Amino acid sequence: MTPVELSRTVLRAVRCAVDEGELSVAVPARAVVTPPGPGGCGDYATNIALQLARPAGRPPRQVAEILRPHLSRTAGVADVEITGPGFLNIHLEAATATVALVREILDGRTNGHANGHANGHAIDSGHDSQGSHEGHSSHESQRAPYGHTPTLTGQVIPLRIPYDIRAEVVADSLVRIVATQGGRAEVGHVRAGEAVTLRPVPAPEDPAPLGADAARWALLHPAAHDRPRITADHLAQRESNPLFRVRYAHARARALTRCAARLGFHGEPGDVPGDVPGAEVLVRELAGYPHALSAAAAQHAPDRLARHLVATADAFLAFQPTVLPLGDEKPSAAHRARLALAEAAGTVLAGGLSLLGISAPDYL
């Protein structure tokens, strides 16, 4: 069950409770489902009970208790726990959750943002004070790329920025990130009497000598309130360089596909047990990608996406040695499932880099 499907499941649970007279509320248009926060548990959590408590005239935990059995009866749901003031924490059946997650990611690869073949973007996005940069629709294909949601549909996000290279690059990335949530960011330089809506701490020097990809990463990876470091460390091809780890992880994912083809097998979504080294962490990071995108859009913080890509890359690099058969071992269903998970990781890494305007080479 994917996050989108789980959101629909939560709404069906609310509708069932209303139809059976347990709750007297209007069924909301959407239910937010995210990875559990501090104190939470399970695979996903929703605050729907807190959202409905006031209109229902009941305490949030009581609303959660009403919804819990409706959710627990859903196929693919192993257990539902209530934590804190009324958060519903949902445990999915492991095999079902992983297969659905991998399939959703791979099914979205037909869209240009999902396959992540970014060509690289200029450091200076070239906005003028009169211009606006409209985001692309998230419905460019029949199936939206993984992580794209309609959260901001119909919303126009004005980004008024100073004449500063870092502000330009951050705004340029936010145009694409906001578009993944269905919104449209309009970027323009501040004119007399206008308030600045986006002002990251400027870079101490011109990042252009680093080259387009490393320069963009140097400006986007730190939080907006942190001063970026413009050093040659961003060009180093070693583990201490987060950008290198992300791009290397993507290149390794592509290499695994090529090697598997030479061995005569391909990826196929399937069960990847949690005791496979690195698998559980990688699945968790992939499941958290939609939340990272929505947080980056809502908080005007592409650094949220950049940091999530680093965590995903690190999880993949721990997992990838398990993908291919070793020695005389023959390819099996387990290898096909692990390869599909690796390809899903590569898809997310490429798509995330593309949203940041950074290329994701197949060879590195």
C-alpha positions as CSV (number, residue, x, y, z in Angstrom):
1,M,0.0,0.0,0.0
2,T,1.5,3.3,-1.1
3,P,1.1,6.6,0.8
4,V,-1.5,7.8,-1.7
5,E,-3.5,4.6,-1.3
6,L,-3.2,4.8,2.4
7,S,-4.5,8.3,2.4
8,R,-7.6,7.1,0.5
9,T,-7.9,4.2,3.0
10,V,-8.0,6.7,5.9
11,L,-10.7,8.7,4.2
12,R,-12.7,5.4,3.6
13,A,-12.4,4.7,7.3
14,V,-13.8,8.1,8.2
15,R,-16.6,7.6,5.7
16,C,-17.5,4.2,7.2
17,A,-17.6,5.7,10.7
18,V,-19.9,8.4,9.4
19,D,-22.1,6.0,7.6
20,E,-22.4,3.8,10.7
21,G,-23.3,6.8,12.9
22,E,-20.2,6.6,15.0
23,L,-19.1,10.1,13.9
24,S,-21.1,13.1,12.7
25,V,-18.6,15.1,10.6
26,A,-18.1,16.1,7.0
27,V,-15.6,13.7,5.3
28,P,-12.5,15.8,4.5
29,A,-11.2,16.1,1.0
30,R,-7.8,14.6,1.9
31,A,-6.0,12.9,4.8
32,V,-2.3,13.6,5.5
33,V,-0.2,10.5,5.8
34,T,3.5,10.8,6.7
35,P,6.3,8.7,8.3
36,P,5.8,8.7,12.1
37,G,7.3,11.6,14.0
38,P,9.1,11.4,17.4
39,G,7.2,9.1,19.7
40,G,5.4,7.5,16.8
41,C,5.7,4.0,15.5
42,G,4.8,1.8,12.5
43,D,5.3,2.7,8.8
44,Y,3.0,5.7,8.6
45,A,1.0,8.0,10.8
46,T,-2.0,10.3,10.3
47,N,-3.4,13.2,12.4
48,I,-6.9,12.8,11.0
49,A,-8.4,12.2,14.5
50,L,-7.0,15.5,15.7
51,Q,-8.4,17.2,12.5
52,L,-11.9,15.8,13.1
53,A,-12.0,16.2,16.9
54,R,-13.5,19.7,17.0
55,P,-16.2,19.2,14.3
56,A,-17.0,15.8,15.9
57,G,-17.3,17.3,19.4
58,R,-15.1,14.5,20.8
59,P,-11.6,14.2,22.2
60,P,-9.0,13.3,19.5
61,R,-8.2,10.0,21.2
62,Q,-11.8,9.0,21.2
63,V,-12.1,9.8,17.5
64,A,-8.9,7.7,16.9
65,E,-10.4,4.8,18.8
66,I,-13.5,5.0,16.5
67,L,-11.4,5.0,13.4
68,R,-8.9,2.4,14.5
69,P,-11.0,-0.8,13.8
70,H,-12.0,0.5,10.4
71,L,-8.3,0.9,9.4
72,S,-7.3,-2.4,11.0
73,R,-9.7,-4.3,8.8
74,T,-8.0,-3.0,5.6
75,A,-6.1,-5.5,3.5
76,G,-2.4,-4.9,3.8
77,V,-2.6,-3.2,7.2
78,A,-1.0,-5.4,10.0
79,D,-1.8,-3.2,13.0
80,V,-2.9,0.3,14.0
81,E,-1.7,2.0,17.3
82,I,-2.7,5.3,18.9
83,T,0.0,7.5,20.3
84,G,0.2,10.9,21.8
85,P,-3.0,13.0,21.7
86,G,-4.6,10.9,19.0
87,F,-2.2,10.0,16.2
88,L,-3.0,6.9,14.3
89,N,0.2,4.9,13.7
90,I,-0.3,2.3,10.9
91,H,1.8,-0.8,10.5
92,L,1.7,-2.3,7.0
93,E,2.4,-5.9,6.2
94,A,6.0,-5.8,5.3
95,A,5.9,-7.6,1.9
96,T,2.8,-5.7,0.8
97,A,4.3,-2.3,1.8
98,T,7.6,-2.8,0.0
99,V,6.2,-4.2,-3.2
100,A,3.6,-1.4,-3.5
101,L,6.2,1.2,-2.7
102,V,8.7,0.0,-5.3
103,R,6.0,-0.5,-7.9
104,E,4.7,3.1,-7.4
105,I,8.2,4.6,-7.8
106,L,9.0,2.6,-10.9
107,D,5.6,3.2,-12.5
108,G,6.2,6.9,-12.4
109,R,9.4,6.8,-14.4
110,T,7.7,7.7,-17.7
111,N,7.6,11.4,-16.5
112,G,10.7,13.5,-17.2
113,H,11.1,14.6,-13.6
114,A,10.8,11.0,-12.3
115,N,13.5,9.6,-14.6
116,G,15.8,12.3,-13.5
117,H,17.9,12.9,-16.7
118,A,18.6,16.5,-15.8
119,N,20.7,18.3,-18.3
120,G,22.0,20.7,-15.6
121,H,20.9,24.3,-15.2
122,A,22.7,27.5,-15.3
123,I,23.8,29.0,-12.0
124,D,22.0,32.2,-12.8
125,S,18.4,31.3,-13.6
126,G,17.9,34.5,-15.5
127,H,14.8,35.9,-13.8
128,D,14.2,39.6,-14.2
129,S,12.2,41.8,-11.9
130,Q,9.1,41.7,-14.1
131,G,9.2,37.9,-14.9
132,S,7.6,34.9,-13.4
133,H,8.6,31.3,-13.8
134,E,5.6,29.0,-13.9
135,G,5.9,25.5,-12.6
136,H,5.1,22.5,-14.7
137,S,1.9,20.6,-14.2
138,S,2.3,17.4,-12.1
139,H,-0.1,15.7,-14.5
140,E,2.3,15.4,-17.5
141,S,1.6,11.7,-17.7
142,Q,-1.3,9.4,-16.7
143,R,0.5,8.5,-13.5
144,A,2.2,11.3,-11.6
145,P,5.8,10.7,-10.6
146,Y,6.4,9.3,-7.2
147,G,6.2,12.0,-4.5
148,H,4.1,14.4,-6.6
149,T,0.8,15.3,-4.8
150,P,-2.0,17.8,-5.3
151,T,-1.3,19.5,-2.0
152,L,-0.8,23.0,-3.4
153,T,-3.2,22.7,-6.4
154,G,-4.5,26.1,-7.5
155,Q,-2.0,28.0,-5.2
156,V,0.3,30.6,-6.6
157,I,3.4,31.1,-4.4
158,P,5.1,34.5,-4.9
159,L,8.8,34.4,-4.4
160,R,10.3,37.9,-4.2
161,I,14.0,37.7,-4.0
162,P,17.0,40.2,-3.8
163,Y,19.6,40.4,-6.6
164,D,21.7,37.6,-5.2
165,I,23.1,34.4,-6.8
166,R,22.0,32.1,-4.0
167,A,18.5,33.5,-3.9
168,E,18.3,33.0,-7.6
169,V,19.3,29.3,-7.4
170,V,17.1,28.6,-4.4
171,A,14.1,30.2,-6.2
172,D,14.8,28.3,-9.4
173,S,14.7,25.0,-7.5
174,L,11.6,25.9,-5.6
175,V,9.8,26.5,-8.9
176,R,10.2,22.8,-9.7
177,I,9.6,21.6,-6.2
178,V,6.4,23.6,-5.7
179,A,5.2,22.2,-9.1
180,T,5.5,18.7,-7.7
181,Q,2.8,19.6,-5.2
182,G,0.5,21.0,-7.8
183,G,1.3,24.7,-7.1
184,R,3.0,27.4,-9.2
185,A,5.8,29.6,-7.9
186,E,6.2,33.0,-9.4
187,V,9.7,34.5,-9.1
188,G,10.6,38.1,-9.3
189,H,13.2,40.5,-8.0
190,V,12.2,42.9,-5.3
191,R,11.0,46.3,-6.4
192,A,10.5,49.4,-4.4
193,G,8.0,49.0,-1.7
194,E,7.9,45.2,-2.0
195,A,8.8,42.8,0.8
196,V,11.4,40.1,0.3
197,T,9.8,36.7,0.7
198,L,13.0,34.6,0.1
199,R,16.4,35.7,1.4
200,P,18.9,33.0,2.1
201,V,22.2,34.0,3.6
202,P,24.4,35.0,0.6
203,A,27.4,33.0,-0.5
204,P,30.8,34.5,0.7
205,E,32.1,34.3,-2.9
206,D,31.2,33.5,-6.5
207,P,30.4,29.7,-6.7
208,A,30.6,29.6,-10.5
209,P,34.2,28.2,-10.6
210,L,33.0,25.0,-9.0
211,G,30.9,24.2,-12.1
212,A,27.1,24.2,-12.4
213,D,26.3,21.0,-10.5
214,A,28.7,21.5,-7.5
215,A,27.9,25.2,-7.3
216,R,24.2,24.5,-7.1
217,W,24.7,21.9,-4.5
218,A,26.9,24.2,-2.4
219,L,24.1,26.8,-2.4
220,L,21.2,24.4,-1.9
221,H,22.4,21.8,0.6
222,P,22.9,24.2,3.6
223,A,19.7,25.6,5.3
224,A,18.8,29.1,4.2
225,H,20.1,30.6,7.5
226,D,23.5,28.9,7.1
227,R,26.3,30.5,5.1
228,P,27.3,28.2,2.3
229,R,30.9,27.0,1.9
230,I,32.4,27.6,-1.5
231,T,35.3,25.2,-1.5
232,A,36.8,22.6,-3.8
233,D,35.6,19.9,-1.3
234,H,32.3,19.9,-3.3
235,L,34.4,18.5,-6.3
236,A,36.1,15.7,-4.4
237,Q,35.2,12.2,-5.4
238,R,35.2,10.7,-2.0
239,E,32.8,9.7,0.8
240,S,33.2,12.9,2.7
241,N,31.5,14.8,-0.1
242,P,27.7,14.4,0.1
243,L,27.1,15.4,-3.5
244,F,29.5,12.7,-4.7
245,R,27.7,10.1,-2.5
246,V,24.3,11.0,-4.0
247,R,25.5,10.9,-7.6
248,Y,27.6,7.8,-7.1
249,A,24.7,6.0,-5.5
250,H,22.6,6.8,-8.6
251,A,25.4,5.7,-10.9
252,R,25.7,2.4,-9.0
253,A,22.0,1.8,-9.3
254,R,22.2,2.2,-13.0
255,A,25.3,-0.1,-13.1
256,L,23.4,-2.8,-11.2
257,T,20.7,-2.8,-13.9
258,R,23.3,-3.2,-16.7
259,C,25.1,-6.0,-14.8
260,A,21.8,-7.8,-14.2
261,A,21.0,-7.6,-17.9
262,R,24.3,-9.3,-18.7
263,L,23.4,-12.0,-16.2
264,G,20.0,-12.5,-17.9
265,F,17.6,-11.1,-15.3
266,H,15.7,-7.9,-14.6
267,G,14.1,-6.2,-11.6
268,E,10.7,-7.2,-10.4
269,P,9.0,-5.8,-7.3
270,G,8.8,-8.4,-4.6
271,D,9.4,-9.0,-0.9
272,V,12.8,-7.8,0.4
273,P,13.1,-9.1,4.0
274,G,14.1,-6.6,6.6
275,D,17.1,-8.7,7.6
276,V,18.8,-8.0,4.2
277,P,21.5,-5.5,5.2
278,G,20.4,-2.0,4.6
279,A,17.0,-2.9,3.1
280,E,14.8,-1.7,6.0
281,V,16.5,1.7,6.2
282,L,16.4,2.1,2.4
283,V,12.7,1.3,2.3
284,R,12.1,3.9,5.1
285,E,14.0,6.6,3.2
286,L,12.2,5.9,0.0
287,A,8.8,6.0,1.8
288,G,9.8,9.4,3.3
289,Y,10.6,11.0,-0.1
290,P,7.0,12.4,-0.6
291,H,7.1,14.0,2.8
292,A,10.6,15.6,2.1
293,L,9.2,17.1,-1.1
294,S,6.1,18.5,0.5
295,A,8.1,19.9,3.4
296,A,10.6,21.5,1.0
297,A,7.7,23.1,-0.9
298,A,5.8,24.3,2.1
299,Q,8.9,25.6,3.9
300,H,10.6,27.1,0.8
301,A,13.5,24.9,1.8
302,P,15.2,22.8,-1.0
303,D,17.8,21.9,1.6
304,R,15.2,19.5,3.1
305,L,15.2,17.6,-0.2
306,A,19.0,17.7,-0.6
307,R,19.5,16.2,2.9
308,H,16.9,13.5,2.2
309,L,18.8,12.5,-0.9
310,V,22.0,12.1,1.1
311,A,20.2,9.9,3.6
312,T,18.7,7.8,0.7
313,A,22.1,7.5,-1.0
314,D,23.8,6.3,2.2
315,A,21.0,3.7,2.8
316,F,21.4,2.5,-0.8
317,L,25.1,2.2,-0.6
318,A,24.8,0.0,2.4
319,F,22.2,-2.2,0.6
320,Q,23.6,-2.4,-2.9
321,P,26.2,-5.2,-2.2
322,T,23.3,-7.6,-1.7
323,V,21.7,-7.1,-5.1
324,L,23.6,-9.3,-7.6
325,P,24.3,-13.0,-7.3
326,L,27.7,-13.9,-5.9
327,G,30.1,-16.5,-7.4
328,D,28.1,-19.4,-9.0
329,E,24.9,-18.3,-7.4
330,K,22.0,-18.2,-9.9
331,P,19.6,-15.2,-10.2
332,S,16.5,-15.8,-8.1
333,A,13.3,-14.0,-7.2
334,A,15.1,-12.5,-4.3
335,H,17.7,-11.0,-6.6
336,R,14.9,-9.6,-8.9
337,A,13.2,-8.0,-5.9
338,R,16.4,-6.5,-4.6
339,L,17.2,-5.1,-8.1
340,A,13.8,-3.5,-8.3
341,L,14.3,-1.9,-4.9
342,A,17.8,-0.6,-6.1
343,E,16.2,0.7,-9.3
344,A,13.6,2.5,-7.2
345,A,16.3,4.1,-5.2
346,G,18.1,5.3,-8.4
347,T,14.8,6.7,-9.7
348,V,14.3,8.7,-6.5
349,L,17.9,10.0,-6.5
350,A,17.8,11.0,-10.1
351,G,14.4,12.7,-9.7
352,G,15.5,14.6,-6.6
353,L,18.7,15.8,-8.2
354,S,16.7,16.9,-11.3
355,L,14.4,19.0,-9.1
356,L,17.5,20.7,-7.6
357,G,18.8,21.4,-11.2
358,I,21.7,18.9,-10.8
359,S,22.6,16.3,-13.3
360,A,22.5,12.6,-12.4
361,P,25.0,10.8,-14.7
362,D,24.7,7.1,-15.4
363,Y,28.5,6.7,-15.2
364,L,30.6,8.3,-12.6
